[in-house]
Amino acid sequence: MNLNNDLSSASSNQGPLSGLRTLDLSRVLAGSYATMILGDMGADVIKVEHPQTGDDTRMWGPPFITTADGREATYFLAANRNKVLRGRVWITRQDRRPISQFPGRGC
């Protein structure tokens, strides 16, 4: 998973969906898998997570690996490849913005 917020390196920028940008607001398998496939096909996928818990699959293990951000489930890392994690840019009740105003729109 690309944690540096650089969309240009999140996907190969090749494939039939090159140039498409999408938000992944999912928390479990089906959504993560679907947007992983979009990324595999060249789309720029921005992952947005819950403010306190993040994606539920972060704790789905073992196996776990140690990353710079702590311990991650290998399932989470596999299902979220080719995505940019917008750090801790969460959509919270205090910061309810329409999706149309989310960072990175308009590309």
N, C-alpha and C positions, 0 to 999 in steps of 0.2 A: 504494500500500500504506500502510495506516495504521500509523505507527511509534510512536504515542503511548500504546499499550496501553489505549485507550479503546474498549471494545466498542460503546458506544452510537453511535459514529460510523463503525464499520467497515462496516456494511451500512445499507441504507435503512430497516431495521426494518419493511419492508412486504413483502408477498408471502406465499405459502403456507407458507414455512418460518420466518416471523417467530417469534422466541422459541426456536428450536432453536440449541443451541450444539454445535459440533463441533471436533475437533482435526484439523489437517492435519499428518500426520507424513511426508508424501511428499517425494521428492527430485527427481522428474523429471516430465515432461509429463502422464502420465495422471492421477496423483493431484492435481497442482496444478490441472489443468483441471477435474476433477470437483468439487473443493472451491470453485473459482472460481464454478462454476454454482450450488452451494449458497448461496454468498454473494450472487450475483445474485438469487436467489429469496428473500432476506431472512434467511438463517441467519447467526449470528455464528460466524465461522471464526477459530480461533486457530492460527497457523502456528508449528510447532516445528521447529527445524533442528539439524543435526549440529553438535557443539561446535567443531570445527576448520574445517570446510569450508563449512558452511551448505548451502543448497539448490544442487544441481549446476547449475541453470539460471542462477545468478547470473553465470556466466562464458560463457554461450551468446551469443555475438555475433561480429561487430558486427551491429547498431548498439548502442552503449553511450551512456548519459547520465551526467552527473555529478550526484550527489545529495549531501545533507548527510552521508551515511554513506560517501561515496566513489563509485566507478564501479559502475554497475549495468547489466546487460543489459536492454534494453527488453523482451525476451521474458520475463524474470523478473518485471518490473513488471506486464506485461500479464496474465500467468497467475496472479498473486497479488493482483489487485485485490480489494477488499472483504474483506480479511483483516487481522487484528491480528497483528503480529509480537511475540512475547513477548520483546522485547529480545534478550538473550543468555541467556534462561532455557532452557538446554539440558537434555536428558535424557542424562546421561553414565553411564559405568560406576561412577563414584564416587557418583553421585546417582541410583540406580535406584529410582524410585518407581513404584508402580502407577499406571496412567493414571487410575484413580479418585481419586487424591490430587492430581492436577495442578491448579494454580491456576485458578480460575474455575469449578470444578465446582459443581453444585448450583443452577444458575440456571434 
